[in-house]
Amino acid sequence: MSVYRVTIHEHKIYDYMVEANSKQEAKAMAEETVVNAESHFWREDEMAGWTELGDVYNEDGEEI
């Protein structure tokens, strides 16, 4: 039996609720939270997101 390392990608979706005068302003405000690492303002959308399998490596660390 061999050992394999399989990567798992978890994609979470977040919502950022903001009052703004325009769509552009709302997007700019959300972008600021990303730039400033202010993820505490985001709320995870539990109805969105997905998990998928990625690359597989053998026990020598080679991608197969």
VMD Tcl script that draws the C-alpha trace (Angstrom):
set ca {
  {0.00 0.00 0.00}
  {1.33 3.48 -0.89}
  {1.03 6.83 0.84}
  {-0.51 9.70 -1.12}
  {-0.98 13.37 -0.27}
  {-4.18 14.78 -1.75}
  {-4.75 18.53 -1.52}
  {-8.20 19.79 -0.56}
  {-9.36 23.27 -1.57}
  {-12.06 24.84 0.56}
  {-13.73 27.84 -1.03}
  {-15.74 29.95 1.38}
  {-17.97 32.80 0.29}
  {-18.46 35.86 2.48}
  {-20.90 38.76 2.44}
  {-20.09 42.30 3.49}
  {-23.11 44.40 4.35}
  {-22.53 48.11 3.76}
  {-24.59 51.26 3.26}
  {-23.32 53.23 0.27}
  {-24.48 55.80 -2.26}
  {-23.63 53.62 -5.26}
  {-22.54 50.18 -6.36}
  {-19.05 51.52 -7.05}
  {-18.80 52.98 -3.55}
  {-19.98 49.70 -2.00}
  {-17.37 47.75 -3.98}
  {-14.65 50.22 -2.98}
  {-15.60 49.91 0.67}
  {-15.53 46.11 0.45}
  {-12.16 46.24 -1.29}
  {-10.79 48.31 1.59}
  {-11.73 45.52 4.02}
  {-9.68 43.11 1.90}
  {-6.67 45.44 1.63}
  {-6.75 46.19 5.36}
  {-7.33 42.54 6.38}
  {-10.58 43.46 8.13}
  {-12.29 40.11 7.64}
  {-14.08 40.54 10.98}
  {-16.56 42.69 9.00}
  {-17.47 39.78 6.73}
  {-20.19 37.23 7.34}
  {-19.79 33.72 5.94}
  {-22.54 32.78 3.49}
  {-23.23 29.24 4.64}
  {-25.40 28.57 1.58}
  {-22.47 29.24 -0.77}
  {-18.98 27.84 -1.21}
  {-17.60 24.48 -2.16}
  {-14.84 21.99 -1.45}
  {-12.89 20.20 -4.16}
  {-9.96 17.83 -4.41}
  {-6.79 19.12 -5.99}
  {-3.39 17.69 -6.81}
  {-2.19 14.25 -5.74}
  {1.42 13.57 -4.77}
  {3.20 10.29 -4.16}
  {5.26 9.55 -1.07}
  {8.33 11.08 -2.76}
  {6.52 14.40 -3.13}
  {6.11 14.05 -6.89}
  {2.82 15.13 -8.41}
  {1.04 12.23 -10.07}
}
mol new
graphics top color blue
foreach p $ca { graphics top sphere $p radius 0.5 }
foreach p [lrange $ca 0 end-1] q [lrange $ca 1 end] { graphics top cylinder $p $q radius 0.2 }
display resetview
